[in-house]
Amino acid sequence: MKVSLSWLKTHLDLSGNTVDSMRDLLTFAGIEVEDIEVRGVDSDKIVVAQVLESLQHPNADRLSVCQVDDGSGTPRQIVCGAKNYKVGDKVPLALPGAILPGGLEIKAGKLRDVVSNGMMCSGRELGIGDDHAGLMILDPALKVGTPFTEVVPPDVVFDLEITPNRPDLLSHTGLARELAALTKKGLEPKPPVPQATVKEATPDQVRLDTTERCPLYSARIIKGVKVGPSPEWLQRRLQSVGLRPINNVVDITNFVLLEVGQPLHAFDLDKLNGGIIVRQAMEGEKIVALDAATYELTTDDLVIADTSAPVAIAGVMGGEASSVTETTTDLLLESAYFTPSFIRRTARRLGISSDSSYRFERGVDPQGPLAGSDLAVKLILDIAGGTAEAEVLVAGTAPQLTQDVTFDETRARNLIGIPDLSREEMHGVLTGLGLAKKSETDTTSLWHIPSYRGDLQRSVDLVEEVARVIGLDRVPSRTAAAFSPSLAPDRTYDFTMTLRQALVNRDVFEAQTLRLISGSQLTDVLGPALTPDKAVGVKNPLSEDHTTLRPSLVPGLIATAALNIRQSLQRLRFFEIGRVFLKNPNGSTREEERLALLLSGPSLPPSWHTKESPALEFTDLRGLLEALPGLAGLGLELVPKPLPGWLLSAEVKRGSKTLGWVAQLHPSRARELDARSPVFVAELAISALQQGAQGVAKFSDLPRFPSITRDVALEVPADLATAKVAAFFSTLKEPLFAGASLFDVFTDTTGQKLASDKKSVAWCLTYRASDRTLAAKEVDEAHARVLKTLVGTLPATIR
C-alpha cells in the first residue's frame, strides 16, 4: 500500500520526524517499508518561467539558446537541449544554487561557449514521474515567478507491506492512529461530518438474500450532482499514491477508501431497474465490469443486482452498465460490510485484485460503512453539488467481531522481560492505540477493543502491542541456550551441505522439485519398476499432476530437464537432495533422504574458441560420483543390472553395500524431451554416502620419482565387464604397481579380425617406486608378474 507523507501530515504533526526515522519507526513496529519514493523537490530556487525567445545555438545543432522570464524583471539566458516546447510555454526553471533530486546542484556556466544561467527541467529531473523526453510544460494560467513548490508540493511516498492481520492500517487514518501511538502525539482534530438518519430499508429498496455473505448494506440517494473534473487538491491526493483521477464522484469514493479504509461504490441511479438486491449469482451469469472485461459468475459469487441483472461483483468491482459518467445526475452510494472469505474466494477465482477487494478480503471495520458513507456524501455535496436524502437506507446489522479483553499486567511484565515496566506506561500505550479502559484491579485491567482492531482477542495480544510500541530494543538480553552436543540430524545436515558445496564447485546446479508427481511419472523412477498401487498415493489430490508422493527424485529432475530444453537450453547439469516416500511390504510407509543427479548435453559451455564441445558421456557421471564426499578414494563399483525402460543401467556399489543406481535414459524417452544428447541420471542414498564419509581422510605426498608405463592388450570374453578387470588391478598386491587405465576397446561382429564373442581391451599399467628411480629391468620383471597373475585370475589372454 502506498502512503503519502503530506497526506499523513493532515492527521498528525510529523515535522520532527525525518524520512529515515519514520522508516525505522514503522519497521520496528512490524510494518515493512518496501520502498520510499521522493516526489517533487523542496527548493525555493525552482520557479515557474516563461520562454520569451528560442534561437539555434551557434556551436551545437541539438542545443537552443533561450531567453526566459523568471519573474525577476530581467530576462535570463538558458541553454536547452529539449525540443518539445515553443515560445510562450511556461516551464519549471531551476536557478543557480538549486539542488535537484539525486544531489545535482545547478550552477551558472557555459555550454559550448554560451552562458547558461540555470536549467529548464523535465518532470523526471524534478522527481515527478519518469518522463525525460522533454521539458515539463506547465499550466498557462500559472503566474511567472511562482515557486514550483506551490505548483507541485514535495512529497514522500512510503510503499508499505501490511500484514493480513492489520487491515486497520490500510488507510491514512489507520496509519496515522498507529504513528500517533508510536510517536506519542495526538491526532489533529477533524471537522465534524453530518450524519444521516438511519432508516431500515424495505425489501423493494434494498433486499439482502444472504446475510452470511453481506451482514450490512447501506444505500444513500443523492440527486442533482454535476459530474466533472475533481478539484486540484483531490487530484493531487490520488496522484500522490498512484491513482489516476477519473471524475469527481469516482475520485471521492477512492479518496474515502484511502482516507478511512472503507470501500464505496457509486451507481448511476437512472441506470438501475428497481431496488438493490444483494444475492448470490446464478450459474453462468455474466457481467461486464469496470475494466471492460466480461466475467462469468458461479453461485459461489456474491453480486449487487437490480431487478433485471447484476450491476456489480460485490466487494470486488462495479459493473460498466451502471457506472458514473459525465451525464450522470442522480447517484446511489453503496457502503457495506462483506464477509472476507467470500470476497477473497471470488477475487482469486476471477483473477481480480482491486483496491476494494484487497481491503474487503482482509476485513474492514464492520462499524465503518455508515461513517464512510457520511464522509463521501459531504464531499460530493461540497464538490459536485446536488441534494442528498436525509436518510440512509440500511439492511442488516453490523457484526460484532471484538469483545472486551482482560489485560494480565503481571504476565505482561514476565513475557516482555521488563519487571519494572510501570502500569502507567502500559496503559498509556493501549490508550494511545485507541483502546478504552473499563475497569481495573491490582494486577489486571479490562479493555474495550475498538471495532477496527479485530486482531486483538486475547490478553497476550495486548502484551504484544505494548512490547511493539515501547520498542523491542528495551527488552533486556538473556543468556543464550545451553550448549547441545551434535546429534545425528545435525551431522546429516552438515553432510548434505558438504555434498551441495562439492557439486556446486563442480558446475552442477541445484534443483528443487515438488514432492508430488503424477502416476505417469512413475515410469521415470530410477530403480525397480513401480506401479501406482505400490506407490504412496494422496487420498485427495488437488490435480491429476499431483497424485503420488515421489518414490524417487529422478522424475522431478527429468521434468526440470524438459522445462530447460523447451527454453532452448541443452547443457544440463542438475542435482537435488530431498526426501522420497516408499511403501514397505507390510503396507506401511517410510521416508528416505536421497541425492539425484542428471547430466546431458555438451561437456563444456559454448565459447568463442570452442564452437562445439563433445557431449557428456557415462564416464563423466561416474567421475562426478567418484569425487563425491563419501565415495572419494573409497572405491566405486558399477554392477550392470538391466532396468525396464532404461539404457546402460547399473547398481552403484561400495564393497557389498548398494548405494544406489545409475542409468542412461532410453533414447525414445529422450526424444520425447527433445534432448539432442544422451541423458544420464543417478540416485544415491544419503545415509549410505554418509557412512562412507565418517572415516578420517588420508593424504599422501606427491611422487618424488618418475613412473614408467607398459601397455598390454588383452583378449577377453565380450561379456566380461570392464569393472571386473579394473577390480583386479585395484586389488593387485604387486609392490611396484601404481595403477592402470583403459585406453582402447575393439570388437568385430563379423568375426574376421576377432572372434565375435571376444573383445580386445588395451590397458596402460603404471609402475613407480617411492624411494628410487626404477630401472627398466625391474619394471619388466614386475610387469611379467602382473600379467601372469592376471591371466591366472581372469579369462584373458595376452595379445
VOGU-3710 file (C-alpha; in Angstrom, 3 decimals, decimal comma):
1> mkvslswlkt> 0,000/0,000/0,000  1,264/3,456/-0,926  1,034/6,152/1,751  1,658/9,858/1,182  3,605/11,697/3,862  1,903/15,002/3,058  -1,461/13,256/3,424  -0,413/11,783/6,765  0,572/15,240/7,952  -3,081/16,316/7,718
11> hldlsgntvd> -3,749/13,866/10,570  -0,837/14,491/12,942  2,270/16,596/13,342  5,286/14,770/11,864  7,508/17,802/11,459  10,068/16,469/13,926  10,470/13,145/12,132  12,844/12,600/9,224  12,066/10,116/6,478  14,726/7,738/7,794
21> smrdlltfag> 13,409/7,934/11,345  9,872/7,195/10,135  11,147/4,211/8,166  12,827/2,824/11,287  9,780/3,617/13,420  7,460/1,684/11,100  9,881/-1,195/10,612  10,431/-1,798/14,323  6,666/-1,626/14,850  6,202/-4,554/12,472
31> ievedievrg> 5,236/-2,609/9,329  7,583/-3,444/6,460  8,708/-0,499/4,346  9,336/-1,915/0,870  10,239/1,333/-0,851  10,449/5,091/-0,298  9,834/7,416/-3,234  10,635/11,125/-3,060  8,415/13,192/-5,361  8,986/16,783/-6,262
41> vdsdkivvaq> 11,761/18,951/-4,843  11,673/21,184/-1,784  13,582/24,227/-3,059  12,704/27,913/-3,352  15,140/28,214/-6,271  12,825/26,421/-8,706  10,185/28,740/-10,182  7,644/28,975/-12,971  9,258/30,649/-16,026  8,014/31,587/-19,494
51> vleslqhpna> 10,008/31,119/-22,687  10,340/34,507/-24,426  12,735/33,580/-27,245  14,441/30,470/-28,616  17,346/30,595/-31,094  19,661/27,973/-32,533  22,902/27,514/-30,582  25,800/28,836/-32,703  28,095/25,902/-31,860  25,728/22,940/-31,416
61> drlsvcqvdd> 22,993/21,573/-33,677  20,996/19,996/-30,840  21,018/22,932/-28,431  18,972/26,146/-28,308  19,667/29,459/-26,609  16,541/30,713/-24,830  15,578/33,929/-23,131  13,126/33,237/-20,289  11,147/35,376/-17,873  11,608/34,126/-14,274
71> gsgtprqivc> 9,604/36,959/-12,668  12,645/38,980/-11,660  12,059/41,618/-14,331  15,236/40,739/-16,254  15,275/38,011/-18,943  17,545/35,070/-18,108  19,567/33,222/-20,752  19,284/29,413/-20,669  20,900/26,855/-22,968  18,442/23,983/-23,526
81> gaknykvgdk> 18,562/20,648/-25,369  14,816/19,866/-25,320  12,654/20,240/-28,425  9,111/19,780/-27,098  8,460/23,425/-26,112  7,586/26,590/-28,027  7,886/30,281/-27,339  5,266/31,303/-24,801  5,242/27,997/-22,889  5,639/28,025/-19,143
91> vplalpgail> 8,139/25,585/-17,706  9,902/24,885/-14,380  13,229/26,720/-14,137  15,989/25,702/-11,697  18,034/28,756/-10,757  21,717/28,618/-9,806  22,002/27,149/-6,314  19,012/24,798/-6,693  19,698/21,183/-5,711  17,668/18,637/-7,688
101> pggleikagk> 16,771/15,062/-6,604  19,905/12,952/-6,736  22,075/15,773/-5,413  22,644/17,646/-8,690  23,427/21,295/-7,918  22,595/23,833/-10,629  25,353/26,362/-11,362  25,814/29,204/-13,854  28,252/28,241/-16,572  28,894/27,862/-20,272
111> lrdvvsngmm> 27,672/25,233/-22,707  29,679/25,260/-25,939  30,964/28,772/-25,128  27,455/30,186/-24,486  26,466/31,339/-20,981  23,598/29,456/-19,302  22,182/30,815/-16,028  20,111/27,862/-14,869  18,274/24,862/-16,280  14,767/24,324/-17,577
121> csgrelgigd> 13,639/20,937/-16,220  11,745/17,796/-17,196  9,395/16,013/-14,811  11,920/13,288/-14,142  14,631/15,800/-13,230  12,264/17,209/-10,607  11,380/13,797/-9,191  7,896/13,812/-10,741  7,250/10,754/-12,890  9,610/9,121/-15,366
131> dhaglmildp> 9,106/11,394/-18,382  12,548/12,509/-19,573  11,660/13,142/-23,214  11,399/16,911/-22,866  10,568/19,837/-20,624  7,634/19,734/-18,245  5,039/22,063/-19,782  3,009/23,828/-17,062  -0,476/25,323/-16,945  -0,507/28,590/-18,987
141> alkvgtpfte> -2,563/30,234/-16,214  0,277/29,976/-13,700  1,947/33,255/-12,739  5,577/33,690/-13,758  7,918/33,554/-10,756  5,595/31,323/-8,688  7,671/28,909/-6,565  7,388/25,417/-8,026  6,604/24,029/-4,564  3,234/25,787/-4,808
151> vvppdvvfdl> 2,537/24,107/-8,144  3,668/20,605/-7,131  4,208/20,362/-3,376  7,059/17,991/-2,488  6,023/14,666/-1,050  7,406/11,348/0,170  5,523/8,141/-0,628  6,051/5,045/1,516  5,287/1,686/-0,087  4,242/-0,487/2,846
161> eitpnrpdll> 3,626/-4,214/3,131  0,725/-4,572/5,573  0,339/-7,972/7,211  -3,089/-9,645/6,737  -3,952/-9,312/10,444  -3,773/-5,492/10,339  -6,403/-4,304/7,820  -6,884/-1,231/10,014  -3,587/0,096/8,607  -4,879/0,102/5,023
171> shtglarela> -5,794/3,782/5,167  -4,141/7,066/6,022  -6,358/7,451/9,099  -5,419/3,981/10,337  -1,717/4,544/9,798  -1,959/7,954/11,443  -3,516/6,305/14,520  -0,580/3,896/14,611  2,005/6,678/14,240  0,266/8,730/16,916
181> altkkglepk> 0,764/5,844/19,353  4,375/5,300/18,273  5,327/8,981/18,440  3,111/9,769/21,459  1,497/12,632/19,547  -2,198/13,364/19,369  -4,197/13,256/16,159  -5,243/16,550/14,619  -8,949/17,290/15,229  -11,145/16,914/12,143
191> ppvpqatvke> -14,275/18,969/11,411  -17,458/17,047/12,209  -19,182/15,200/9,362  -23,015/15,450/9,203  -24,538/12,064/9,971  -27,562/10,811/8,083  -30,594/9,406/9,830  -30,617/5,617/9,620  -33,740/4,067/8,137  -34,399/0,360/7,751
201> atpdqvrldt> -34,723/-0,373/4,055  -37,813/-2,081/2,723  -37,335/-5,193/0,539  -38,204/-3,242/-2,594  -35,469/-0,710/-1,733  -32,625/-2,977/-0,511  -33,048/-6,737/-0,174  -30,430/-8,938/1,500  -30,760/-12,528/0,322  -27,648/-13,708/2,186
211> tercplysar> -26,717/-12,051/5,463  -23,939/-14,640/5,880  -22,042/-13,086/2,976  -23,221/-9,496/3,448  -24,264/-8,744/7,037  -24,745/-4,991/6,379  -25,619/-2,947/3,287  -26,395/0,765/3,133  -27,594/2,942/0,259  -27,818/6,743/0,091
221> iikgvkvgps> -29,572/8,634/-2,705  -28,030/11,888/-3,998  -29,744/13,834/-6,786  -28,740/16,753/-8,967  -24,968/16,220/-8,913  -22,717/17,643/-11,614  -20,081/15,149/-12,661  -16,827/16,693/-13,851  -13,123/17,004/-13,089  -12,092/16,901/-9,451
231> pewlqrrlqs> -10,554/19,942/-7,764  -6,783/20,153/-7,814  -6,317/19,109/-4,160  -8,293/15,908/-4,690  -6,480/15,023/-7,880  -3,161/15,669/-6,162  -4,108/13,393/-3,255  -4,947/10,493/-5,548  -1,956/11,024/-7,812  0,377/11,041/-4,814
241> vglrpinnvv> -0,408/7,336/-4,225  -0,509/6,341/-7,875  -4,229/6,616/-8,702  -5,483/8,283/-11,880  -8,264/10,842/-11,354  -11,450/9,901/-13,272  -14,237/12,269/-12,232  -15,233/13,999/-9,024  -17,698/11,322/-7,846  -15,440/8,334/-8,502
251> ditnfvllev> -12,451/10,242/-7,131  -14,327/10,923/-3,893  -15,110/7,229/-3,389  -11,427/6,437/-3,954  -10,403/9,229/-1,580  -12,655/7,891/1,196  -11,238/4,393/0,689  -7,685/5,708/1,105  -8,631/8,131/3,872  -10,622/5,881/6,237
261> gqplhafdld> -10,312/2,416/4,662  -13,983/1,962/3,750  -14,553/0,914/0,102  -17,558/2,578/-1,554  -19,274/2,357/-4,923  -21,444/4,897/-6,695  -24,152/3,757/-9,133  -25,886/5,907/-11,715  -29,383/5,803/-10,247  -31,044/6,228/-13,634
271> klnggiivrq> -29,329/3,073/-14,919  -30,761/0,879/-12,146  -34,005/-1,042/-12,648  -35,810/-1,106/-9,327  -34,189/-1,572/-5,951  -30,910/-3,148/-4,886  -30,727/-6,923/-4,377  -27,700/-8,451/-2,673  -27,707/-12,090/-3,768  -25,601/-14,982/-4,975
281> amegekival> -25,016/-15,084/-8,708  -26,829/-17,563/-10,880  -24,736/-20,271/-12,510  -23,324/-18,949/-15,792  -24,479/-15,370/-15,168  -22,177/-12,785/-16,777  -21,252/-9,179/-16,082  -19,121/-6,600/-17,865  -17,033/-4,952/-15,128  -15,435/-1,504/-14,993
291> daatyelttd> -12,255/-2,895/-16,526  -14,330/-3,686/-19,679  -13,752/-7,435/-19,198  -16,635/-9,918/-19,163  -16,705/-12,282/-16,185  -18,714/-15,480/-15,958  -20,016/-15,989/-12,427  -20,923/-19,012/-10,335  -23,327/-19,495/-7,463  -20,421/-19,025/-5,079
301> dlviadtsap> -20,042/-15,375/-6,146  -21,907/-12,521/-4,465  -23,372/-9,795/-6,673  -25,167/-6,498/-6,267  -28,108/-6,622/-8,661  -31,198/-4,703/-9,620  -34,405/-6,445/-10,627  -33,048/-7,381/-14,068  -29,304/-8,206/-13,831  -26,124/-7,917/-11,727
311> vaiagvmgge> -24,706/-4,388/-11,579  -21,561/-5,147/-9,538  -19,413/-8,029/-8,287  -19,862/-7,454/-4,573  -16,744/-6,167/-2,856  -14,610/-6,664/-5,974  -15,592/-4,413/-8,878  -18,552/-2,462/-10,182  -20,332/-3,059/-13,472  -19,785/-0,957/-16,563
321> assvtetttd> -23,502/-0,635/-17,354  -24,323/1,299/-14,147  -21,092/3,315/-13,873  -20,999/7,052/-13,212  -20,253/9,163/-16,316  -20,378/12,841/-17,290  -24,123/12,507/-17,985  -24,937/11,190/-14,512  -27,092/13,436/-12,328  -28,503/11,075/-9,688
331> lllesayftp> -26,459/8,662/-7,581  -26,941/5,673/-5,336  -23,975/5,452/-2,971  -23,210/1,966/-1,672  -21,351/1,326/1,592  -21,370/-2,201/3,004  -19,600/-4,877/5,003  -18,888/-8,162/3,216  -17,632/-11,356/4,834  -13,909/-11,545/3,914
341> sfirrtarrl> -13,662/-15,228/2,968  -16,312/-14,987/0,244  -14,787/-11,870/-1,304  -11,345/-13,485/-1,235  -12,664/-16,590/-2,972  -14,347/-14,641/-5,763  -11,387/-12,304/-6,315  -8,969/-15,236/-6,559  -11,176/-17,203/-8,922  -11,758/-14,267/-11,255
351> gissdssyrf> -8,147/-13,061/-11,008  -9,170/-9,550/-9,915  -7,284/-7,579/-7,300  -8,887/-4,186/-6,810  -8,325/-1,692/-4,024  -11,753/-2,640/-2,668  -11,258/-6,403/-2,766  -7,800/-6,014/-1,207  -9,453/-4,452/1,848  -12,683/-6,436/1,984
361> ergvdpqgpl> -10,892/-9,784/1,808  -8,737/-8,803/4,801  -11,671/-7,419/6,771  -12,710/-3,775/7,013  -14,066/-2,127/10,152  -17,619/-3,546/10,490  -18,711/-0,288/12,142  -17,211/1,818/9,351  -19,704/1,670/6,424  -22,051/4,429/7,678
371> agsdlavkli> -19,207/6,773/8,676  -17,559/6,262/5,290  -20,850/6,954/3,522  -21,398/10,175/5,507  -17,902/11,452/4,634  -18,377/10,685/0,945  -21,788/12,387/0,842  -20,345/15,526/2,448  -17,561/15,687/-0,149  -19,947/15,014/-3,045
381> ldiaggtaea> -22,249/17,819/-1,952  -19,297/20,176/-1,499  -17,619/19,338/-4,809  -20,305/18,032/-7,182  -23,319/19,741/-5,669  -26,747/18,140/-5,536  -29,070/17,177/-2,713  -28,777/14,081/-0,549  -31,756/12,359/1,019  -31,730/12,878/4,752
391> evlvagtapq> -31,987/9,141/5,440  -29,587/6,371/4,620  -31,274/3,062/3,787  -29,776/0,186/5,774  -30,359/-3,558/5,501  -28,905/-5,977/8,033  -26,730/-5,257/11,049  -23,008/-4,838/11,511  -21,362/-7,918/13,093  -19,684/-7,567/16,472
401> ltqdvtfdet> -16,209/-9,015/15,935  -14,452/-7,691/19,029  -15,033/-8,120/22,736  -13,597/-6,759/25,944  -10,194/-8,249/26,831  -8,635/-8,623/30,268  -5,016/-7,484/30,386  -2,860/-9,501/32,808  -0,162/-6,998/33,752  1,991/-9,392/35,799
411> rarnligipd> 2,173/-11,828/32,923  2,902/-8,946/30,558  5,983/-7,946/32,546  7,189/-11,576/32,619  6,666/-12,101/28,890  8,263/-8,818/27,868  11,102/-9,343/30,333  10,962/-5,897/31,996  9,982/-6,489/35,673  9,727/-2,784/36,497
421> lsreemhgvl> 7,568/-1,827/33,496  5,050/0,582/35,007  1,318/0,207/34,799  1,017/3,814/33,667  3,271/3,232/30,646  1,456/0,064/29,600  -1,943/1,693/29,973  -0,686/4,719/28,066  0,312/2,513/25,143  -3,078/0,798/24,992
431> tglglakkse> -4,916/4,094/25,282  -2,783/5,575/22,520  -3,784/2,689/20,269  -7,441/3,539/20,691  -8,391/1,053/23,425  -10,598/2,226/26,292  -10,090/1,061/29,886  -13,335/-0,043/31,528  -12,147/-1,276/34,930  -9,053/-2,463/36,785
441> tdttslwhip> -7,827/-4,445/39,787  -4,398/-4,572/41,416  -2,908/-6,800/38,672  -5,387/-6,761/35,784  -7,435/-4,324/33,752  -10,385/-4,707/31,396  -10,155/-3,020/27,993  -12,732/-2,247/25,354  -11,365/-3,136/21,909  -12,371/-0,822/19,051
451> syrgdlqrsv> -14,170/-2,434/16,134  -11,254/-1,810/13,739  -8,832/-3,938/15,813  -10,283/-7,381/15,240  -6,821/-8,879/15,746  -6,903/-8,157/19,497  -8,723/-11,137/21,011  -6,612/-12,281/23,985  -4,582/-10,847/26,798  -1,342/-11,867/25,092
461> dlveevarvi> -2,353/-9,793/22,053  -2,312/-6,716/24,276  1,084/-7,751/25,628  2,388/-7,861/22,063  1,033/-4,361/21,394  2,795/-2,991/24,475  6,113/-4,639/23,516  5,819/-3,420/19,940  5,144/0,198/20,878  7,665/0,595/23,692
471> gldrvpsrta> 10,310/-0,962/21,429  11,908/-4,380/21,466  15,267/-2,677/21,980  14,186/-2,128/25,591  13,819/-5,846/26,227  16,940/-6,927/28,142  19,226/-9,603/26,729  19,151/-13,013/28,339  21,536/-15,943/28,421  21,570/-17,887/25,186
481> aafspslapd> 20,555/-21,544/25,104  22,904/-24,056/26,699  25,391/-25,959/24,563  23,908/-29,003/22,872  26,110/-31,797/21,532  25,956/-32,636/17,854  23,166/-35,106/17,132  22,531/-37,374/14,173  20,231/-34,857/12,399  22,940/-32,204/12,791
491> rtydftmtlr> 25,558/-34,470/11,260  23,236/-35,381/8,393  22,544/-31,715/7,709  26,252/-30,882/7,722  26,965/-33,777/5,362  24,252/-32,755/2,871  25,613/-29,198/2,885  29,061/-30,632/2,118  27,527/-32,573/-0,772  25,836/-29,438/-2,091
501> qalvnrdvfe> 29,038/-27,441/-1,957  31,026/-30,205/-3,657  28,541/-30,416/-6,537  28,214/-26,666/-6,941  32,016/-26,439/-7,063  31,880/-28,878/-9,998  29,466/-26,716/-12,014  26,312/-28,647/-11,120  23,176/-26,642/-10,348  20,817/-27,487/-7,505
511> aqtlrlisgs> 17,157/-28,063/-8,369  14,172/-28,203/-6,057  11,162/-30,099/-7,371  7,720/-30,869/-5,982  7,263/-33,834/-3,691  4,058/-34,736/-5,538  4,180/-36,310/-9,004  1,635/-37,822/-11,382  1,063/-41,524/-11,878  2,505/-41,300/-15,392
521> qltdvlgpal> 5,850/-40,110/-13,969  6,337/-43,416/-12,133  7,899/-44,798/-15,328  10,742/-42,310/-14,799  11,583/-43,727/-11,363  15,164/-44,990/-11,219  15,317/-48,431/-9,638  12,849/-51,320/-9,578  9,699/-50,577/-11,599  6,786/-49,146/-9,638
531> tpdkavgvkn> 3,061/-49,346/-10,278  0,584/-46,811/-8,809  -0,705/-49,388/-6,304  2,826/-49,837/-4,919  3,480/-46,091/-4,589  2,293/-43,822/-1,775  -0,789/-42,117/-3,168  -2,566/-38,990/-1,986  -6,152/-39,511/-0,801  -7,443/-36,147/-2,019
541> plsedhttlr> -5,128/-34,933/-4,812  -5,522/-31,327/-5,938  -4,898/-32,245/-9,575  -4,004/-35,185/-11,809  -0,389/-33,986/-11,833  -0,038/-34,341/-8,055  -1,487/-37,738/-7,149  1,550/-39,552/-5,743  4,277/-38,852/-3,218  7,519/-39,224/-5,128
551> pslvpgliat> 9,334/-42,537/-4,608  12,365/-41,129/-6,440  13,919/-37,736/-7,175  14,610/-38,610/-10,794  11,097/-37,898/-12,221  11,332/-34,338/-10,929  14,790/-33,856/-12,462  13,600/-35,226/-15,803  10,680/-32,760/-15,740  13,180/-29,988/-14,928
561> aalnirqslq> 15,342/-31,081/-17,867  12,300/-30,974/-20,174  11,486/-27,445/-18,997  15,039/-26,252/-19,671  15,137/-27,901/-23,085  11,906/-26,084/-24,009  13,763/-22,868/-23,145  16,468/-23,824/-25,679  18,992/-24,906/-23,031  20,810/-28,142/-23,893
571> rlrffeigrv> 23,698/-28,250/-21,387  22,009/-29,747/-18,331  23,836/-30,393/-15,052  21,382/-30,717/-12,142  21,297/-32,292/-8,717  18,695/-32,473/-5,983  18,875/-33,554/-2,372  15,482/-34,367/-0,945  13,113/-36,822/0,628  11,376/-39,729/-1,108
581> flknpngstr> 8,409/-41,734/0,133  8,354/-45,533/-0,096  5,826/-48,215/0,743  7,018/-51,196/2,802  5,901/-54,760/2,004  3,535/-54,711/5,020  1,755/-51,612/3,701  3,413/-49,055/5,999  5,436/-46,182/4,589  8,897/-44,810/5,199
591> eeerlallls> 10,835/-41,718/4,169  14,390/-41,592/2,923  16,846/-38,822/2,030  18,463/-39,195/-1,368  20,785/-37,457/-3,822  19,923/-37,459/-7,523  21,965/-36,161/-10,474  21,135/-35,533/-14,139  23,703/-34,785/-16,850  23,154/-34,165/-20,554
601> gpslppswht> 24,370/-32,015/-23,407  27,807/-30,542/-24,200  30,568/-31,164/-21,686  31,712/-27,514/-21,839  29,808/-24,219/-22,085  29,919/-22,580/-25,538  32,758/-20,123/-26,055  34,443/-18,184/-28,837  37,293/-20,657/-29,215  35,277/-23,872/-28,842
611> kespaleftd> 32,473/-23,951/-31,353  31,199/-27,370/-30,336  32,324/-29,397/-27,357  31,754/-33,185/-27,175  28,613/-34,440/-25,458  28,772/-35,711/-21,901  29,333/-39,447/-21,533  28,635/-42,078/-18,919  32,207/-41,724/-17,688  31,539/-38,062/-16,847
621> lrgllealpg> 28,775/-39,128/-14,488  30,978/-41,808/-12,959  33,798/-39,308/-12,464  31,404/-36,952/-10,715  30,233/-39,735/-8,406  33,791/-40,828/-7,591  34,610/-37,293/-6,398  31,638/-37,051/-4,008  32,168/-36,921/-0,239  31,526/-40,430/0,999
631> laglglelvp> 32,833/-42,027/-2,212  36,092/-40,222/-2,951  39,041/-42,593/-2,547  36,911/-45,468/-1,232  36,383/-47,405/-4,432  33,240/-47,373/-6,553  31,860/-50,309/-8,499  29,111/-50,161/-11,118  27,413/-53,529/-11,440  25,336/-53,740/-14,653
641> kplpgwllsa> 21,720/-54,597/-13,927  19,002/-54,069/-16,548  16,035/-51,898/-15,656  12,855/-51,755/-17,757  12,727/-48,556/-19,792  16,361/-47,602/-19,115  19,612/-47,983/-21,039  23,011/-48,917/-19,550  21,596/-49,192/-16,038  23,756/-50,344/-13,139
651> evkrgsktlg> 23,830/-50,560/-9,374  26,340/-48,374/-7,557  28,205/-50,473/-5,005  30,922/-49,935/-2,456  32,085/-53,362/-1,435  28,947/-55,424/-0,798  26,774/-52,380/0,003  24,431/-50,973/-2,639  24,447/-47,162/-2,642  22,005/-46,531/-5,479
661> wvaqlhpsra> 21,598/-46,620/-9,252  22,960/-45,007/-12,411  21,380/-45,226/-15,853  21,002/-43,642/-19,247  17,548/-42,515/-20,283  16,167/-44,627/-23,103  16,586/-42,853/-26,456  12,816/-42,960/-27,094  12,187/-41,161/-23,793  14,987/-38,689/-24,529
671> reldarspvf> 13,319/-37,902/-27,868  10,085/-37,134/-26,024  12,036/-34,484/-24,106  13,576/-33,163/-27,359  17,015/-33,851/-25,886  19,743/-33,791/-28,529  22,264/-35,688/-26,390  22,097/-38,758/-24,144  20,608/-38,129/-20,695  22,366/-39,734/-17,725
681> vaelaisalq> 20,942/-39,948/-14,194  21,996/-41,292/-10,834  20,281/-41,653/-7,480  22,063/-42,487/-4,225  21,005/-42,914/-0,614  22,314/-40,125/1,629  22,641/-42,457/4,633  24,905/-44,833/2,666  27,078/-41,974/1,448  27,328/-40,547/4,949
691> qgaqgvakfs> 28,621/-43,819/6,347  31,487/-43,740/3,872  32,363/-40,179/4,863  32,801/-40,902/8,567  36,406/-42,101/8,285  39,400/-39,820/8,600  40,701/-38,583/5,257  44,242/-39,709/4,455  46,676/-37,854/2,233  49,968/-38,912/0,710
701> dlprfpsitr> 52,874/-36,900/-0,633  53,192/-36,255/-4,326  55,539/-38,779/-6,009  59,188/-37,727/-5,954  60,385/-40,241/-8,562  59,161/-40,729/-12,123  56,872/-43,510/-13,242  57,244/-45,985/-16,084  54,327/-47,334/-18,115  53,720/-50,539/-20,021
711> dvalevpadl> 50,813/-51,210/-22,369  49,048/-54,537/-22,598  46,259/-55,729/-24,913  44,005/-58,474/-23,569  41,583/-60,707/-25,380  38,656/-61,388/-23,094  35,075/-62,644/-23,444  32,769/-59,999/-24,897  30,510/-60,173/-21,833  33,323/-59,651/-19,318
721> atakvaaffs> 32,634/-56,348/-17,540  35,460/-53,842/-17,629  34,711/-53,254/-13,953  35,992/-56,771/-13,168  39,306/-56,076/-14,841  39,513/-52,741/-13,004  38,717/-54,536/-9,743  41,581/-56,937/-10,376  44,047/-54,074/-10,820  42,713/-52,235/-7,748
731> tlkeplfaga> 43,340/-55,285/-5,506  46,719/-56,213/-7,009  49,481/-56,618/-4,370  52,495/-56,042/-6,629  54,714/-53,502/-4,712  55,828/-51,532/-7,785  52,394/-51,424/-9,439  50,853/-47,884/-9,163  47,675/-48,070/-11,277  46,009/-48,927/-14,554
741> slfdvftdtt> 43,789/-47,132/-17,055  41,783/-48,421/-20,017  42,501/-46,637/-23,310  41,059/-48,854/-26,068  38,308/-51,415/-26,724  37,974/-53,335/-30,005  35,250/-55,707/-31,176  34,429/-57,281/-34,534  30,891/-58,537/-35,019  31,863/-60,106/-38,351
751> gqklasdkks> 34,467/-62,358/-36,712  37,071/-61,672/-39,394  39,679/-59,930/-37,236  38,492/-61,102/-33,840  36,003/-63,714/-32,772  32,548/-62,182/-32,370  32,276/-63,499/-28,789  35,548/-61,808/-27,847  36,768/-58,248/-27,377  40,206/-56,682/-27,160
761> vawcltyras> 40,869/-54,259/-24,334  44,062/-52,251/-24,048  45,312/-51,061/-20,669  48,160/-48,773/-19,671  49,892/-50,024/-16,493  51,927/-47,627/-14,367  54,888/-48,633/-12,180  56,701/-46,499/-9,622  58,857/-46,805/-6,507  58,635/-44,332/-3,654
771> drtlaakevd> 62,379/-44,340/-2,855  64,207/-44,567/-6,196  64,007/-44,324/-9,942  63,132/-47,718/-11,377  65,331/-49,490/-13,848  63,797/-50,965/-16,985  64,700/-54,480/-15,863  62,799/-54,045/-12,576  59,744/-52,833/-14,455  59,886/-55,688/-16,940
781> eaharvlktl> 60,036/-58,241/-14,112  57,154/-56,605/-12,230  55,128/-56,333/-15,447  55,651/-60,045/-16,140  54,454/-60,950/-12,650  51,338/-58,794/-13,104  50,459/-60,386/-16,444  50,976/-63,870/-15,051  48,647/-63,148/-12,151  46,121/-61,509/-14,485
791> vgtlpatir> 45,961/-64,500/-16,875  45,625/-66,844/-13,925  42,810/-64,840/-12,378  40,709/-63,651/-15,336  39,573/-65,423/-18,518  42,040/-63,382/-20,548  44,886/-63,976/-22,947  47,705/-61,616/-23,852  47,560/-60,447/-27,455
//
